[in-house]
Amino acid sequence: MFDAERFLAGLTNQPGVYMMYDSSQKLLYIGKAKNLRKRVSSYFNASPKPLKTMALVRRIADIQVSVVSSETESLLLEQSLIKTHRPPYNILLRDDKSFPFIYLSSHKTFPRLQMLRGKRPKLGKLFGPYTSGLAVRDSLNYLQKALQLRQCDDTFFSNRSRPCLQYQIKRCKAPCVGFISEAEYKQDVDATVAVLEGRSERLTSALAKEMEEHAANFQYEEAAVCRDRISAIRHIQERQGVFNRDGSVDVLAVLYRAGLAIIQQLEVRGGRIVANQSWFPKLGLEETPESLLEQFIAHYYLNDRPDRPAELIVNTEPTNTATLSAAIAESMSRRFSITTKVRGDRAKWLELAGRSAEENIGQRLASKRVFYGKLMALREAIAQPSIDHIECFDISHSSGEATVASCVVFDENGADKKSYRAYNVKDITAGDDYAAMRQALTRRYQSAIEKQRALPDLLIIDGGKGQMKQAIEVLDELAISGVCILGVAKGPTRKAGLETLYLGRDFAEINLMPHDPALHLIQQVRDEAHNHAIKNHRKRRDKKRVVSVLDSIEGIGPAKKQALLRHFGGVAQIERASQQDLTRVGGVSQKLADKIYKHFHPE
């Protein structure tokens, strides 16, 4: 269960991007925010929400954030990540446009200035990207007035014998017919580049002075024009730390806080941030940031991954940097460098990784503190001060079909997802939850004894006294002692907070208030087991149904079954299809289509 109140309490007010994950760490949604706390909190307040948003919120198990320096950067990073990961809850338009650039064909004698979207040319200069196409066009319009570079296409330019209308209205100096020399035109090109690279102080100062003169003479409309031109130039000048045309690097920021370490990794490909991921490695006895970074780099980059960049930017120099760089370079058969001192866009990427690391480790620490507080409350509530290892079991099936038992594990740090297990229950009477619970517990703890795995301090059973009796009998049969047993029976309305709790072999009923942190932890563990059981039950049930239905039809082999499923998306859609629809699938004849249809629709 995602603790939104705790998460929001530690969330920053800075701009950034938030990424929502489900319990299996599948990315659900990517969003941007001018104020992260305000935006994310809107998902969890009491205001009415669309059904799609409510469905998203119910699936949230984790949220990660990337803090940036401006709202513009958050928009660019959001769109970059959406296009890379394509989360299911993000709208992906078919006519999705790329961000606009300003392109100068500087490799030509008389360069052209234009707005450009889509594929970027190899020659010439690109400026941007920019978030506002309207501002780009307005600024290009002003640059055309002020510096008069040509904006016509090359075919039109090379076929002119006399100046066009742009020359008449003083928006071009007619280089097409030789009215300006190459040297003079180059001066205008250099001035344009200065504006686009943010080195336009003289131009903006002149505009500001002109605006003040107009205002002093009560010429407010003219002053407003100057103001708007300055604003457009400022917008054009805004440099983004999210994009850079030539950058293909990885950026790592390592950070230590209160016994916890984080490595924030940015992957930049072709100047675009395509991934921003948090790693929380387990620490050794005498781990330092430098040695931890060395181990991470060696583990992550000393392999055959095809997308390894030639440069790695880090906020702390790892131990044995020279040896590490040489080893990775040898494995790549090309140059590889690790650097800490960077400028420009690379410095902005490193700053972004550092800010994201600060925010995400703060959230993780807050989560650990809250979980530990719940654990302490549970220890006190059931008078078991040494509880550290908790396991919980639940059963899921559909009217006895494809029964699955789940086991989830929690320790003093929270959920230990790597230790989660699911058991396919076999050879029992359909719908017999007691037998299913007995089988799962027997398999779990018989294996634990044989492999000498640690046993839980607390065993939580999602069920009442009947399921608890099965657990007690299994532990006795296996001669396991020292395990405290807690049963969680659903209330009459199955509403959270109304559960009945039974503790120990004498089924002592304990009462906890709805706001008690101990009850919140029990509910969290129980819900995790419930979700894990349902997920694996559905997987087993759907697989079984596909096998039993399609494989029983004569004439359908693995290839045709796969083609049918790929075309229709599932058995339910195949069942609803007409004979004509079925024949549209490659390899399905009219005769086979009739056979499939009759199988699902017997007379």
Buried (B, 14 or more C-beta within 10 A) or exposed (E): BBBBEBBBEBBBEBBBBBBBBBBEEEBBBBBBBBBBBEBBBEBBEEEEBEEEBEEBBEBBBBBBBBBBBBBBBBBBBBBBBBBBEEBEBBEEEEEEEEBBBBBBBBEEEBBBBBBBBEEBEEEBBBBBBBBBEEBBEBBBBBBBEBBBBBBBEEEEBEEBEEBBEBBEEEBBBBBBEEEBEEEEBBEBBEBBBBBBEBEBEEBBEEBEEBBEEBBEEEBEEBBEBBBEBBEBBBBBBBBBBBBBBEBBBBBBBBBBEEEBBBBBBBBBBEBBBBBBBBBEBEEEEEBBBBBBBBBBBBEBBBEEEEEBBBBBBBBBBBBBBEEBBEBBBEBBEEEBBBBEEBEEBBEBBBBBBBBBBBBBBBBBBBBBEBBEBBBBBBBEBBEBEEBBBBBBBBBBBEEEEBBBBBBBBBBEBBBBBEBBBBBEBEEBEEEBBBBBBBBBBBBBBBEBEEEEEEBBBBBBBBBBEEBBBBBBEBBEEBEBEEBBBBBBBBEEEEEBEEBBBBBBBEBEEBEBEEEBBBBBBBBBBBBBBBBBBBBBBBEBBEEEBBEEBBEEBEEBEEEBBEBBBEBBEEBEEBBEBEBEBBBEBEEBEEEBBEBBBEBEEEE
